[in-house]
């Protein structure tokens, strides 16, 4: 039997789940939060402008936790990850994401953002530009609950 995107056919009673059982019980009452670690960054414009094409990356951990911060280790499901940018220089495109539909395994997954750089040939980042990764819930939510998006925002500094 499926509930949302989770196959609940073999879910055991909470007492048999051990440490993951309490988070599953919380999830079944809607206590589910998507998160990005880190949530923010302040990358140097000078570092980005000096980076050769495809060489500037950031790893972002996507996780599914409860309100108390406990990882939902029972969760293995796909989420959507999309990058965007607000940059003055029109030549700079949104960063690439290593996986647009990463699969959380035991409640966590890491994606890599590859910034659009070219060693300052035609692409220039400026102070105040932003690069964002938005992570969205699977269609239908998780266990039937709608989950708010999670974001990583890199605000470019000097």
C-alpha positions, -999 to 999 in steps of 0.1 A, spaced: 0 0 0 13 35 -8 7 67 11 18 96 -10 52 85 -24 60 61 5 53 24 4 39 16 38 33 -21 32 60 -32 55 60 -5 81 64 -20 116 48 -8 148 67 20 164 81 -2 192 98 -25 166 114 4 147 140 14 173 154 49 171 137 57 138 103 48 151 97 80 170 105 101 139 82 80 118 54 85 144 61 123 142 61 122 104 27 104 104 13 134 123 29 159 99 61 168 117 83 168 85 107 195 74 129 197 44 162 214 50 195 225 33 229 225 50 243 250 49 212 272 44 232 302 35 267 312 23 286 343 14 309 335 -15 335 360 -26 329 376 -60 367 376 -65 369 339 -60 340 333 -84 354 356 -110 388 340 -109 374 304 -112 378 286 -145 347 271 -161 331 243 -141 356 245 -112 337 264 -85 313 240 -67 294 238 -34 281 207 -18 246 211 -2 232 184 21 194 180 17 177 164 47 143 155 61 140 162 98 113 167 125 108 201 143 133 190 170 160 184 144 159 145 144 167 130 110 138 110 95 161 79 88 131 59 76 127 82 46 139 71 12 122 92 -15 129 116 -43 127 154 -41 131 181 -67 162 204 -67 164 235 -89 190 262 -90 185 299 -99 205 331 -98 199 368 -96 230 383 -112 236 417 -128 257 402 -156 234 386 -182 262 363 -193 260 344 -160 236 315 -160 221 295 -131 244 270 -116 242 234 -126 228 209 -101 243 174 -100 209 158 -97 175 175 -103 156 147 -86 179 134 -59 168 104 -38 170 109 0 184 77 15 178 74 52 166 110 52 196 127 35 213 133 2 241 156 -10 239 175 -43 266 196 -59 261 231 -74 285 240 -101 286 278 -106 287 294 -140 322 307 -141 348 314 -169 378 330 -151 364 365 -157 364 362 -195 328 372 -200 311 363 -167 313 386 -137 297 381 -103 291 413 -82 285 420 -46 248 413 -38 242 388 -65 225 356 -53 226 320 -62 197 298 -48 190 261 -46 153 253 -40 143 218 -29 107 208 -32 86 180 -19 75 151 -40 42 154 -58 15 148 -33 37 157 -3 51 132 21 28 108 39 0 130 25 13 162 42 24 192 21 60 201 30 74 236 26 103 241 2 139 243 16 164 267 2 202 274 2 210 310 -7 245 322 -15 247 360 -13 279 371 -31 302 393 -11 334 412 -18 
